[in-house]
Amino acid sequence: MESGPAIFAGAAFTIFGAGLLVWTAARVTHRAPVAHGVNPATAVAFAVGAGVAFLALGVWCFGRI
């Protein structure tokens, strides 16, 4: 019974994390700012860290099934 919410949460976290990483890579490739008004290195590091954290959380949710 608990597998339904775990699948939904895992899918949501994994899709968001992957999307954030792809978006950040596209912004960096085009030399566009990741966040306006923030040091570029800090913005990239925070975005990549958040993307990896969401991917890991999604994998963890799938592992709980």
mmJSON file of the N, C-alpha and C atoms, coordinates in Angstrom:
{"data_MODEL":{"atom_site":{
"group_PDB":["ATOM","ATOM","ATOM","ATOM","ATOM","ATOM","ATOM","ATOM","ATOM","ATOM","ATOM","ATOM","ATOM","ATOM","ATOM","ATOM","ATOM","ATOM","ATOM","ATOM","ATOM","ATOM","ATOM","ATOM","ATOM","ATOM","ATOM","ATOM","ATOM","ATOM","ATOM","ATOM","ATOM","ATOM","ATOM","ATOM","ATOM","ATOM","ATOM","ATOM","ATOM","ATOM","ATOM","ATOM","ATOM","ATOM","ATOM","ATOM","ATOM","ATOM","ATOM","ATOM","ATOM","ATOM","ATOM","ATOM","ATOM","ATOM","ATOM","ATOM","ATOM","ATOM","ATOM","ATOM","ATOM","ATOM","ATOM","ATOM","ATOM","ATOM","ATOM","ATOM","ATOM","ATOM","ATOM","ATOM","ATOM","ATOM","ATOM","ATOM","ATOM","ATOM","ATOM","ATOM","ATOM","ATOM","ATOM","ATOM","ATOM","ATOM","ATOM","ATOM","ATOM","ATOM","ATOM","ATOM","ATOM","ATOM","ATOM","ATOM","ATOM","ATOM","ATOM","ATOM","ATOM","ATOM","ATOM","ATOM","ATOM","ATOM","ATOM","ATOM","ATOM","ATOM","ATOM","ATOM","ATOM","ATOM","ATOM","ATOM","ATOM","ATOM","ATOM","ATOM","ATOM","ATOM","ATOM","ATOM","ATOM","ATOM","ATOM","ATOM","ATOM","ATOM","ATOM","ATOM","ATOM","ATOM","ATOM","ATOM","ATOM","ATOM","ATOM","ATOM","ATOM","ATOM","ATOM","ATOM","ATOM","ATOM","ATOM","ATOM","ATOM","ATOM","ATOM","ATOM","ATOM","ATOM","ATOM","ATOM","ATOM","ATOM","ATOM","ATOM","ATOM","ATOM","ATOM","ATOM","ATOM","ATOM","ATOM","ATOM","ATOM","ATOM","ATOM","ATOM","ATOM","ATOM","ATOM","ATOM","ATOM","ATOM","ATOM","ATOM","ATOM","ATOM","ATOM","ATOM","ATOM","ATOM","ATOM","ATOM","ATOM","ATOM","ATOM"],
"id":[1,2,3,4,5,6,7,8,9,10,11,12,13,14,15,16,17,18,19,20,21,22,23,24,25,26,27,28,29,30,31,32,33,34,35,36,37,38,39,40,41,42,43,44,45,46,47,48,49,50,51,52,53,54,55,56,57,58,59,60,61,62,63,64,65,66,67,68,69,70,71,72,73,74,75,76,77,78,79,80,81,82,83,84,85,86,87,88,89,90,91,92,93,94,95,96,97,98,99,100,101,102,103,104,105,106,107,108,109,110,111,112,113,114,115,116,117,118,119,120,121,122,123,124,125,126,127,128,129,130,131,132,133,134,135,136,137,138,139,140,141,142,143,144,145,146,147,148,149,150,151,152,153,154,155,156,157,158,159,160,161,162,163,164,165,166,167,168,169,170,171,172,173,174,175,176,177,178,179,180,181,182,183,184,185,186,187,188,189,190,191,192,193,194,195],
"type_symbol":["N","C","C","N","C","C","N","C","C","N","C","C","N","C","C","N","C","C","N","C","C","N","C","C","N","C","C","N","C","C","N","C","C","N","C","C","N","C","C","N","C","C","N","C","C","N","C","C","N","C","C","N","C","C","N","C","C","N","C","C","N","C","C","N","C","C","N","C","C","N","C","C","N","C","C","N","C","C","N","C","C","N","C","C","N","C","C","N","C","C","N","C","C","N","C","C","N","C","C","N","C","C","N","C","C","N","C","C","N","C","C","N","C","C","N","C","C","N","C","C","N","C","C","N","C","C","N","C","C","N","C","C","N","C","C","N","C","C","N","C","C","N","C","C","N","C","C","N","C","C","N","C","C","N","C","C","N","C","C","N","C","C","N","C","C","N","C","C","N","C","C","N","C","C","N","C","C","N","C","C","N","C","C","N","C","C","N","C","C","N","C","C","N","C","C"],
"label_atom_id":["N","CA","C","N","CA","C","N","CA","C","N","CA","C","N","CA","C","N","CA","C","N","CA","C","N","CA","C","N","CA","C","N","CA","C","N","CA","C","N","CA","C","N","CA","C","N","CA","C","N","CA","C","N","CA","C","N","CA","C","N","CA","C","N","CA","C","N","CA","C","N","CA","C","N","CA","C","N","CA","C","N","CA","C","N","CA","C","N","CA","C","N","CA","C","N","CA","C","N","CA","C","N","CA","C","N","CA","C","N","CA","C","N","CA","C","N","CA","C","N","CA","C","N","CA","C","N","CA","C","N","CA","C","N","CA","C","N","CA","C","N","CA","C","N","CA","C","N","CA","C","N","CA","C","N","CA","C","N","CA","C","N","CA","C","N","CA","C","N","CA","C","N","CA","C","N","CA","C","N","CA","C","N","CA","C","N","CA","C","N","CA","C","N","CA","C","N","CA","C","N","CA","C","N","CA","C","N","CA","C","N","CA","C","N","CA","C","N","CA","C","N","CA","C","N","CA","C"],
"label_alt_id":[null,null,null,null,null,null,null,null,null,null,null,null,null,null,null,null,null,null,null,null,null,null,null,null,null,null,null,null,null,null,null,null,null,null,null,null,null,null,null,null,null,null,null,null,null,null,null,null,null,null,null,null,null,null,null,null,null,null,null,null,null,null,null,null,null,null,null,null,null,null,null,null,null,null,null,null,null,null,null,null,null,null,null,null,null,null,null,null,null,null,null,null,null,null,null,null,null,null,null,null,null,null,null,null,null,null,null,null,null,null,null,null,null,null,null,null,null,null,null,null,null,null,null,null,null,null,null,null,null,null,null,null,null,null,null,null,null,null,null,null,null,null,null,null,null,null,null,null,null,null,null,null,null,null,null,null,null,null,null,null,null,null,null,null,null,null,null,null,null,null,null,null,null,null,null,null,null,null,null,null,null,null,null,null,null,null,null,null,null,null,null,null,null,null,null],
"label_comp_id":["MET","MET","MET","GLU","GLU","GLU","SER","SER","SER","GLY","GLY","GLY","PRO","PRO","PRO","ALA","ALA","ALA","ILE","ILE","ILE","PHE","PHE","PHE","ALA","ALA","ALA","GLY","GLY","GLY","ALA","ALA","ALA","ALA","ALA","ALA","PHE","PHE","PHE","THR","THR","THR","ILE","ILE","ILE","PHE","PHE","PHE","GLY","GLY","GLY","ALA","ALA","ALA","GLY","GLY","GLY","LEU","LEU","LEU","LEU","LEU","LEU","VAL","VAL","VAL","TRP","TRP","TRP","THR","THR","THR","ALA","ALA","ALA","ALA","ALA","ALA","ARG","ARG","ARG","VAL","VAL","VAL","THR","THR","THR","HIS","HIS","HIS","ARG","ARG","ARG","ALA","ALA","ALA","PRO","PRO","PRO","VAL","VAL","VAL","ALA","ALA","ALA","HIS","HIS","HIS","GLY","GLY","GLY","VAL","VAL","VAL","ASN","ASN","ASN","PRO","PRO","PRO","ALA","ALA","ALA","THR","THR","THR","ALA","ALA","ALA","VAL","VAL","VAL","ALA","ALA","ALA","PHE","PHE","PHE","ALA","ALA","ALA","VAL","VAL","VAL","GLY","GLY","GLY","ALA","ALA","ALA","GLY","GLY","GLY","VAL","VAL","VAL","ALA","ALA","ALA","PHE","PHE","PHE","LEU","LEU","LEU","ALA","ALA","ALA","LEU","LEU","LEU","GLY","GLY","GLY","VAL","VAL","VAL","TRP","TRP","TRP","CYS","CYS","CYS","PHE","PHE","PHE","GLY","GLY","GLY","ARG","ARG","ARG","ILE","ILE","ILE"],
"label_asym_id":["A","A","A","A","A","A","A","A","A","A","A","A","A","A","A","A","A","A","A","A","A","A","A","A","A","A","A","A","A","A","A","A","A","A","A","A","A","A","A","A","A","A","A","A","A","A","A","A","A","A","A","A","A","A","A","A","A","A","A","A","A","A","A","A","A","A","A","A","A","A","A","A","A","A","A","A","A","A","A","A","A","A","A","A","A","A","A","A","A","A","A","A","A","A","A","A","A","A","A","A","A","A","A","A","A","A","A","A","A","A","A","A","A","A","A","A","A","A","A","A","A","A","A","A","A","A","A","A","A","A","A","A","A","A","A","A","A","A","A","A","A","A","A","A","A","A","A","A","A","A","A","A","A","A","A","A","A","A","A","A","A","A","A","A","A","A","A","A","A","A","A","A","A","A","A","A","A","A","A","A","A","A","A","A","A","A","A","A","A","A","A","A","A","A","A"],
"label_entity_id":["1","1","1","1","1","1","1","1","1","1","1","1","1","1","1","1","1","1","1","1","1","1","1","1","1","1","1","1","1","1","1","1","1","1","1","1","1","1","1","1","1","1","1","1","1","1","1","1","1","1","1","1","1","1","1","1","1","1","1","1","1","1","1","1","1","1","1","1","1","1","1","1","1","1","1","1","1","1","1","1","1","1","1","1","1","1","1","1","1","1","1","1","1","1","1","1","1","1","1","1","1","1","1","1","1","1","1","1","1","1","1","1","1","1","1","1","1","1","1","1","1","1","1","1","1","1","1","1","1","1","1","1","1","1","1","1","1","1","1","1","1","1","1","1","1","1","1","1","1","1","1","1","1","1","1","1","1","1","1","1","1","1","1","1","1","1","1","1","1","1","1","1","1","1","1","1","1","1","1","1","1","1","1","1","1","1","1","1","1","1","1","1","1","1","1"],
"label_seq_id":[1,1,1,2,2,2,3,3,3,4,4,4,5,5,5,6,6,6,7,7,7,8,8,8,9,9,9,10,10,10,11,11,11,12,12,12,13,13,13,14,14,14,15,15,15,16,16,16,17,17,17,18,18,18,19,19,19,20,20,20,21,21,21,22,22,22,23,23,23,24,24,24,25,25,25,26,26,26,27,27,27,28,28,28,29,29,29,30,30,30,31,31,31,32,32,32,33,33,33,34,34,34,35,35,35,36,36,36,37,37,37,38,38,38,39,39,39,40,40,40,41,41,41,42,42,42,43,43,43,44,44,44,45,45,45,46,46,46,47,47,47,48,48,48,49,49,49,50,50,50,51,51,51,52,52,52,53,53,53,54,54,54,55,55,55,56,56,56,57,57,57,58,58,58,59,59,59,60,60,60,61,61,61,62,62,62,63,63,63,64,64,64,65,65,65],
"pdbx_PDB_ins_code":[null,null,null,null,null,null,null,null,null,null,null,null,null,null,null,null,null,null,null,null,null,null,null,null,null,null,null,null,null,null,null,null,null,null,null,null,null,null,null,null,null,null,null,null,null,null,null,null,null,null,null,null,null,null,null,null,null,null,null,null,null,null,null,null,null,null,null,null,null,null,null,null,null,null,null,null,null,null,null,null,null,null,null,null,null,null,null,null,null,null,null,null,null,null,null,null,null,null,null,null,null,null,null,null,null,null,null,null,null,null,null,null,null,null,null,null,null,null,null,null,null,null,null,null,null,null,null,null,null,null,null,null,null,null,null,null,null,null,null,null,null,null,null,null,null,null,null,null,null,null,null,null,null,null,null,null,null,null,null,null,null,null,null,null,null,null,null,null,null,null,null,null,null,null,null,null,null,null,null,null,null,null,null,null,null,null,null,null,null,null,null,null,null,null,null],
"Cartn_x":[0.811,0.0,0.862,2.017,2.877,3.706,3.657,4.501,4.01,2.713,2.185,2.781,2.734,3.352,4.868,5.522,6.969,7.317,6.522,6.764,6.542,5.468,5.187,6.291,6.674,7.72,9.048,9.39,10.64,10.666,9.551,9.479,9.572,8.882,8.907,10.312,10.957,12.299,13.303,13.207,14.153,13.985,12.748,12.511,12.964,12.66,13.078,14.596,15.256,16.713,17.387,16.906,17.475,17.217,16.01,15.699,16.561,16.793,17.646,19.079,19.588,20.946,21.057,20.058,20.071,19.966,19.075,18.908,20.196,20.826,22.069,23.164,23.258,24.267,24.022,22.77,22.452,22.814,22.534,22.863,24.374,25.106,26.566,27.161,26.636,27.139,26.967,25.843,25.586,26.145,26.883,27.481,26.437,25.276,24.196,24.189,23.714,23.703,22.702,23.104,22.222,21.233,21.706,20.863,21.34,20.424,20.789,21.162,22.23,22.653,23.467,23.889,24.661,25.965,27.015,28.291,28.066,28.516,28.25,28.737,29.903,30.418,29.546,29.08,28.206,26.876,26.316,25.024,25.123,26.185,26.366,26.559,27.385,27.634,26.352,25.568,24.322,23.327,23.197,22.245,22.641,23.921,24.378,24.196,24.523,24.335,22.882,21.989,20.562,20.072,20.531,20.133,20.569,21.8,22.31,21.557,21.243,20.506,19.107,18.425,17.1,17.163,18.18,18.339,18.57,19.423,19.697,18.447,17.67,16.426,15.434,15.374,14.505,14.935,16.227,16.74,16.455,16.586,16.301,14.823,13.94,12.511,12.219,12.855,12.65,13.209,14.257,14.839,13.963,13.034,12.146,10.943,10.805,9.625,9.699],
"Cartn_y":[-1.184,0.0,1.258,1.216,2.386,2.57,1.632,1.744,2.826,3.127,4.171,5.541,6.013,7.299,7.298,6.17,6.098,6.209,5.598,5.691,7.124,7.754,9.132,10.072,9.958,10.832,10.579,9.322,9.009,9.572,9.449,9.988,11.509,12.153,13.613,14.123,13.538,13.979,13.708,12.54,12.18,13.072,13.316,14.179,15.602,16.124,17.478,17.586,16.63,16.659,16.567,15.671,15.536,16.793,17.343,18.576,19.733,19.842,20.914,20.773,19.551,19.33,19.632,19.216,19.487,20.986,21.657,23.103,23.849,23.457,24.096,23.868,22.656,22.369,23.196,23.363,24.17,25.636,26.156,27.55,27.764,26.824,26.944,26.819,25.916,25.722,26.989,27.67,28.899,30.145,29.95,31.041,32.052,31.556,32.388,32.255,33.269,33.171,32.121,31.404,30.411,31.11,32.113,32.931,34.372,35.277,36.679,37.285,38.064,38.753,37.912,36.731,35.832,35.506,35.294,34.874,33.611,33.594,32.431,31.097,31.09,29.833,29.342,30.261,29.89,29.356,30.015,29.587,28.198,27.959,26.645,25.568,25.859,24.874,24.55,25.555,25.32,24.541,24.897,24.218,22.763,22.513,21.135,20.334,20.934,20.249,19.905,20.842,20.593,19.511,19.555,18.54,17.148,17.035,15.731,15.268,16.191,15.827,15.319,15.987,15.528,14.18,13.978,12.668,11.577,11.86,10.872,10.588,11.611,11.423,10.574,10.798,9.991,8.538,8.305,6.929,6.273,7.029,6.492,6.105,6.955,6.635,5.362,5.226,4.007,2.79,2.981,1.876,1.415,2.251,1.91,1.081,0.869,0.147,-1.313],
"Cartn_z":[0.0,0.0,0.0,0.656,0.712,-0.544,-1.466,-2.652,-3.604,-3.625,-4.508,-4.216,-2.956,-2.643,-2.849,-2.589,-2.785,-4.266,-5.118,-6.56,-7.034,-6.566,-6.963,-6.486,-5.227,-4.687,-5.393,-5.611,-6.301,-7.707,-8.414,-9.774,-9.765,-8.834,-8.767,-8.449,-7.445,-7.078,-8.194,-8.817,-9.873,-11.099,-11.507,-12.675,-12.396,-11.202,-10.87,-10.802,-10.166,-10.06,-11.418,-12.262,-13.604,-14.431,-14.33,-15.051,-14.604,-13.304,-12.786,-13.283,-13.325,-13.815,-15.315,-16.087,-17.531,-17.783,-17.057,-17.226,-16.854,-15.758,-15.332,-16.371,-16.895,-17.92,-19.175,-19.561,-20.745,-20.52,-19.327,-19.021,-19.011,-18.442,-18.379,-19.771,-20.591,-21.949,-22.79,-22.605,-23.363,-22.682,-21.607,-20.824,-20.359,-20.036,-19.508,-17.98,-17.284,-15.817,-15.328,-14.32,-13.717,-12.786,-12.063,-11.187,-11.302,-11.496,-11.646,-10.296,-10.303,-9.098,-8.139,-8.57,-7.718,-8.421,-7.657,-8.215,-9.053,-10.314,-11.187,-10.618,-10.014,-9.462,-8.307,-7.494,-6.379,-6.885,-7.889,-8.439,-9.06,-9.814,-10.446,-9.378,-8.386,-7.328,-6.566,-6.244,-5.511,-6.366,-7.637,-8.523,-8.747,-8.955,-9.153,-7.865,-6.73,-5.449,-5.193,-5.481,-5.29,-6.253,-7.512,-8.48,-8.067,-7.608,-7.158,-5.914,-5.016,-3.801,-4.147,-5.083,-5.476,-6.193,-7.023,-7.664,-6.621,-5.652,-4.595,-3.771,-3.491,-2.744,-3.549,-4.854,-5.703,-5.739,-5.853,-5.843,-4.494,-3.431,-2.102,-1.993,-2.521,-2.497,-3.289,-4.462,-5.236,-4.519,-3.748,-2.992,-1.852,-1.407,-0.298,-0.73,-2.027,-2.537,-2.185],
"occupancy":[1.0,1.0,1.0,1.0,1.0,1.0,1.0,1.0,1.0,1.0,1.0,1.0,1.0,1.0,1.0,1.0,1.0,1.0,1.0,1.0,1.0,1.0,1.0,1.0,1.0,1.0,1.0,1.0,1.0,1.0,1.0,1.0,1.0,1.0,1.0,1.0,1.0,1.0,1.0,1.0,1.0,1.0,1.0,1.0,1.0,1.0,1.0,1.0,1.0,1.0,1.0,1.0,1.0,1.0,1.0,1.0,1.0,1.0,1.0,1.0,1.0,1.0,1.0,1.0,1.0,1.0,1.0,1.0,1.0,1.0,1.0,1.0,1.0,1.0,1.0,1.0,1.0,1.0,1.0,1.0,1.0,1.0,1.0,1.0,1.0,1.0,1.0,1.0,1.0,1.0,1.0,1.0,1.0,1.0,1.0,1.0,1.0,1.0,1.0,1.0,1.0,1.0,1.0,1.0,1.0,1.0,1.0,1.0,1.0,1.0,1.0,1.0,1.0,1.0,1.0,1.0,1.0,1.0,1.0,1.0,1.0,1.0,1.0,1.0,1.0,1.0,1.0,1.0,1.0,1.0,1.0,1.0,1.0,1.0,1.0,1.0,1.0,1.0,1.0,1.0,1.0,1.0,1.0,1.0,1.0,1.0,1.0,1.0,1.0,1.0,1.0,1.0,1.0,1.0,1.0,1.0,1.0,1.0,1.0,1.0,1.0,1.0,1.0,1.0,1.0,1.0,1.0,1.0,1.0,1.0,1.0,1.0,1.0,1.0,1.0,1.0,1.0,1.0,1.0,1.0,1.0,1.0,1.0,1.0,1.0,1.0,1.0,1.0,1.0,1.0,1.0,1.0,1.0,1.0,1.0],
"B_iso_or_equiv":[0.0,0.0,0.0,0.0,0.0,0.0,0.0,0.0,0.0,0.0,0.0,0.0,0.0,0.0,0.0,0.0,0.0,0.0,0.0,0.0,0.0,0.0,0.0,0.0,0.0,0.0,0.0,0.0,0.0,0.0,0.0,0.0,0.0,0.0,0.0,0.0,0.0,0.0,0.0,0.0,0.0,0.0,0.0,0.0,0.0,0.0,0.0,0.0,0.0,0.0,0.0,0.0,0.0,0.0,0.0,0.0,0.0,0.0,0.0,0.0,0.0,0.0,0.0,0.0,0.0,0.0,0.0,0.0,0.0,0.0,0.0,0.0,0.0,0.0,0.0,0.0,0.0,0.0,0.0,0.0,0.0,0.0,0.0,0.0,0.0,0.0,0.0,0.0,0.0,0.0,0.0,0.0,0.0,0.0,0.0,0.0,0.0,0.0,0.0,0.0,0.0,0.0,0.0,0.0,0.0,0.0,0.0,0.0,0.0,0.0,0.0,0.0,0.0,0.0,0.0,0.0,0.0,0.0,0.0,0.0,0.0,0.0,0.0,0.0,0.0,0.0,0.0,0.0,0.0,0.0,0.0,0.0,0.0,0.0,0.0,0.0,0.0,0.0,0.0,0.0,0.0,0.0,0.0,0.0,0.0,0.0,0.0,0.0,0.0,0.0,0.0,0.0,0.0,0.0,0.0,0.0,0.0,0.0,0.0,0.0,0.0,0.0,0.0,0.0,0.0,0.0,0.0,0.0,0.0,0.0,0.0,0.0,0.0,0.0,0.0,0.0,0.0,0.0,0.0,0.0,0.0,0.0,0.0,0.0,0.0,0.0,0.0,0.0,0.0,0.0,0.0,0.0,0.0,0.0,0.0],
"pdbx_formal_charge":[null,null,null,null,null,null,null,null,null,null,null,null,null,null,null,null,null,null,null,null,null,null,null,null,null,null,null,null,null,null,null,null,null,null,null,null,null,null,null,null,null,null,null,null,null,null,null,null,null,null,null,null,null,null,null,null,null,null,null,null,null,null,null,null,null,null,null,null,null,null,null,null,null,null,null,null,null,null,null,null,null,null,null,null,null,null,null,null,null,null,null,null,null,null,null,null,null,null,null,null,null,null,null,null,null,null,null,null,null,null,null,null,null,null,null,null,null,null,null,null,null,null,null,null,null,null,null,null,null,null,null,null,null,null,null,null,null,null,null,null,null,null,null,null,null,null,null,null,null,null,null,null,null,null,null,null,null,null,null,null,null,null,null,null,null,null,null,null,null,null,null,null,null,null,null,null,null,null,null,null,null,null,null,null,null,null,null,null,null,null,null,null,null,null,null],
"auth_seq_id":[1,1,1,2,2,2,3,3,3,4,4,4,5,5,5,6,6,6,7,7,7,8,8,8,9,9,9,10,10,10,11,11,11,12,12,12,13,13,13,14,14,14,15,15,15,16,16,16,17,17,17,18,18,18,19,19,19,20,20,20,21,21,21,22,22,22,23,23,23,24,24,24,25,25,25,26,26,26,27,27,27,28,28,28,29,29,29,30,30,30,31,31,31,32,32,32,33,33,33,34,34,34,35,35,35,36,36,36,37,37,37,38,38,38,39,39,39,40,40,40,41,41,41,42,42,42,43,43,43,44,44,44,45,45,45,46,46,46,47,47,47,48,48,48,49,49,49,50,50,50,51,51,51,52,52,52,53,53,53,54,54,54,55,55,55,56,56,56,57,57,57,58,58,58,59,59,59,60,60,60,61,61,61,62,62,62,63,63,63,64,64,64,65,65,65],
"auth_comp_id":["MET","MET","MET","GLU","GLU","GLU","SER","SER","SER","GLY","GLY","GLY","PRO","PRO","PRO","ALA","ALA","ALA","ILE","ILE","ILE","PHE","PHE","PHE","ALA","ALA","ALA","GLY","GLY","GLY","ALA","ALA","ALA","ALA","ALA","ALA","PHE","PHE","PHE","THR","THR","THR","ILE","ILE","ILE","PHE","PHE","PHE","GLY","GLY","GLY","ALA","ALA","ALA","GLY","GLY","GLY","LEU","LEU","LEU","LEU","LEU","LEU","VAL","VAL","VAL","TRP","TRP","TRP","THR","THR","THR","ALA","ALA","ALA","ALA","ALA","ALA","ARG","ARG","ARG","VAL","VAL","VAL","THR","THR","THR","HIS","HIS","HIS","ARG","ARG","ARG","ALA","ALA","ALA","PRO","PRO","PRO","VAL","VAL","VAL","ALA","ALA","ALA","HIS","HIS","HIS","GLY","GLY","GLY","VAL","VAL","VAL","ASN","ASN","ASN","PRO","PRO","PRO","ALA","ALA","ALA","THR","THR","THR","ALA","ALA","ALA","VAL","VAL","VAL","ALA","ALA","ALA","PHE","PHE","PHE","ALA","ALA","ALA","VAL","VAL","VAL","GLY","GLY","GLY","ALA","ALA","ALA","GLY","GLY","GLY","VAL","VAL","VAL","ALA","ALA","ALA","PHE","PHE","PHE","LEU","LEU","LEU","ALA","ALA","ALA","LEU","LEU","LEU","GLY","GLY","GLY","VAL","VAL","VAL","TRP","TRP","TRP","CYS","CYS","CYS","PHE","PHE","PHE","GLY","GLY","GLY","ARG","ARG","ARG","ILE","ILE","ILE"],
"auth_asym_id":["A","A","A","A","A","A","A","A","A","A","A","A","A","A","A","A","A","A","A","A","A","A","A","A","A","A","A","A","A","A","A","A","A","A","A","A","A","A","A","A","A","A","A","A","A","A","A","A","A","A","A","A","A","A","A","A","A","A","A","A","A","A","A","A","A","A","A","A","A","A","A","A","A","A","A","A","A","A","A","A","A","A","A","A","A","A","A","A","A","A","A","A","A","A","A","A","A","A","A","A","A","A","A","A","A","A","A","A","A","A","A","A","A","A","A","A","A","A","A","A","A","A","A","A","A","A","A","A","A","A","A","A","A","A","A","A","A","A","A","A","A","A","A","A","A","A","A","A","A","A","A","A","A","A","A","A","A","A","A","A","A","A","A","A","A","A","A","A","A","A","A","A","A","A","A","A","A","A","A","A","A","A","A","A","A","A","A","A","A","A","A","A","A","A","A"],
"auth_atom_id":["N","CA","C","N","CA","C","N","CA","C","N","CA","C","N","CA","C","N","CA","C","N","CA","C","N","CA","C","N","CA","C","N","CA","C","N","CA","C","N","CA","C","N","CA","C","N","CA","C","N","CA","C","N","CA","C","N","CA","C","N","CA","C","N","CA","C","N","CA","C","N","CA","C","N","CA","C","N","CA","C","N","CA","C","N","CA","C","N","CA","C","N","CA","C","N","CA","C","N","CA","C","N","CA","C","N","CA","C","N","CA","C","N","CA","C","N","CA","C","N","CA","C","N","CA","C","N","CA","C","N","CA","C","N","CA","C","N","CA","C","N","CA","C","N","CA","C","N","CA","C","N","CA","C","N","CA","C","N","CA","C","N","CA","C","N","CA","C","N","CA","C","N","CA","C","N","CA","C","N","CA","C","N","CA","C","N","CA","C","N","CA","C","N","CA","C","N","CA","C","N","CA","C","N","CA","C","N","CA","C","N","CA","C","N","CA","C","N","CA","C","N","CA","C","N","CA","C"],
"pdbx_PDB_model_num":[1,1,1,1,1,1,1,1,1,1,1,1,1,1,1,1,1,1,1,1,1,1,1,1,1,1,1,1,1,1,1,1,1,1,1,1,1,1,1,1,1,1,1,1,1,1,1,1,1,1,1,1,1,1,1,1,1,1,1,1,1,1,1,1,1,1,1,1,1,1,1,1,1,1,1,1,1,1,1,1,1,1,1,1,1,1,1,1,1,1,1,1,1,1,1,1,1,1,1,1,1,1,1,1,1,1,1,1,1,1,1,1,1,1,1,1,1,1,1,1,1,1,1,1,1,1,1,1,1,1,1,1,1,1,1,1,1,1,1,1,1,1,1,1,1,1,1,1,1,1,1,1,1,1,1,1,1,1,1,1,1,1,1,1,1,1,1,1,1,1,1,1,1,1,1,1,1,1,1,1,1,1,1,1,1,1,1,1,1,1,1,1,1,1,1]
}}}
